[in-house]
Amino acid sequence: LMTVGGALSILGTNSNTVLAGPRYLYALAQDGFGPAALATLHPRYRTPTVAILTQTAIALPLAFSGSFEVLATLSVVARLATYFGTALAVPVLRRKLQAPANAFRIPGGPVIPLAAAALCVVFALSAERENLFAGAVALAVGFVLYRFQRKPDGKAALG
C-alpha cells in the first residue's frame, strides 16, 4: 500500500512538473524574463515547444545525476526557497495593498508568516552543503534572469 501511494505521489509530482514547468518558462519569457524564444508557440499545436525542450534539457540530466534521495532533497530545498519567499511576502503585501474591511486576518499579524520563514531556514539548514549550493546556483540564475529583463523590443535592460 505504501509503495502504491509513493508511486502515485511521484507520478503526480512528475506530471505537474512536466505540464507546469514549461508553462512557467513560457509565461516568464512572455513578460520579458529570459530568452524570447521561450515565449514562442508551435504554429500547429499551440504548445510552448522551446520551453518544453528547455525544461527537458534541464530535467533529464538532473534525473540521471543522482539517487532518489538526492533528488528528493533538491526538491525540498527548492520548495523551501519558494515557501520562504512567499512567507516573507505576506507582511509586505499586507502593508502595500489595501484589504477590504471584511478580509480574513490571521491573529498575530506578521508573527505567523515570519515564524514560517524562520522554520524554512531551520529546515534548509538540515540539508547537505551540496544541495544548498545547488539551490543557491538556481536562485542566482533566476536572479540574473529577473535582473536583466528584456524590453518589448527584445533588448536587455536592468530591471
N, C-alpha and C positions, 0 to 999 in steps of 0.2 A: 504494500500500500504506500509506503514511504517512497519507494522507487518510482512508482507511477506518479505520485504527487510531485516529486522532484523533476521528473521528465516533463510533466505538463507545465510546471513553472518555468523551466528552462526554455521550452518551446514557446511559451507566451512572451518571455523576455526577448528571445531572439526574433520572434515575429514582430514585436514592437520596434526593435532596433532596425530591422530590415525595412519596415514600412515607414517609420517616422524619421529615421536618421537622414536619409537623402532629402526629405522634405524640409528639415531644418536647414540644411545646407542651401537648398533652393531658395527658401524664404530669406535667409540672411543675405545671399547674393543679390536677390531682388532689391533689398534695401541698401545695397552698396557695400556690404561687408563680404570680402573675399572676391575671388575671380569672377568676372561677369559670365564666364562660360557655365558656371554652376547654376545660373538663372535661366538657362535655355531649356526649352521643352522639345521633345521629339515631335516632329511635324505630324506624324500619323497617330501615335498613341497618346500624345499629350502628357508624357511622363518626363520627369527630370533626369534624363539619361546620363548626362555628365555627372550629376550629383550622385546617382546610383552607382556609377562606376567608381567615383572617388570614394564613396563610403565602402565599397567592396575592397578597393585597394588599401584602405586603412584597416578594415576589419580582418581580412584574411591573414595578413602577417601576424596580427595580434592573436588570432585564433590558433595559429600554428606555433607561436613563440613560447608558450608556457603551459604549465599544468592547469587543471581546472581551478585549483586553489589560488594560484597566482592571478588568473583572470578574474575570479570572483572578488579577490581583494582589490584589484584595479577598479572593478565596477563599483565597489563600495566607496573607494576613495573619490571616484568621480561623482557619485551621488552625494557624498558628504559635502563636496565643494558646492554643488547646486543647492543643497539644503542650507548651508552656511550663508550663501548669498541671499537666499530667499528670507531666512530669518532676520538678517540684518536690514533687508529692505522694508520689512513691516513697519518699524518705528519711523523710518524716513518717509515712507509713503503716507503714513498716518498724519505726519506733520504737514506734508506738502499738499495733500489732496483734501478737499472738503468732503467729509462724510455726511450723508443725510442724517437728520435727527434720530431716525428710527434704525440706524445701522447697529449691527451687533458689535458689542465691545467686550473684549475679554477682560475680566477683572485683573488688576495688577499692571495694566498699561504695558510698557515696554519690557517688563520683567520676564515674561514668558518667552518672547522672541529672543531676547538676549541670553536667557538660560539655554534655549535651544541651540543658539550659535556656539555658546561655550561647550555644550555637550558634543557638538560636531567636532570641535577642536580636540576634545578629550578622546573621542573615538579615532580621529585621524592620527593622533599621536601613538596609537597602538599598532598602526600599520608599519611595515618594514620600510627602511630608508629608500630602497629602490622603488617601491610603489609610490612613496611620496614624491620622489624625484620625477617619476613618470607623470604623475598628476601635475606637478609644477611645470613641466615642459608643455603639457597640454594647455594649461592655463596661460602660459606665456605666448603660445601660438595664437590662442584665442584673443589675448590682449593685443597682439600685433594686428590681427585682422580687424579688431574693433577700432584701434587707433588710426589705422590708415584706411578709413572708409573712402570708397570711390564716390566721386561726384557723378551726377547723371550723365556727364559726357564721357565717363569711363576713366578719367584721370584720378589718381590717388590724392587724398588730402588728409591732413591731420584732423582727427575727429575730436 
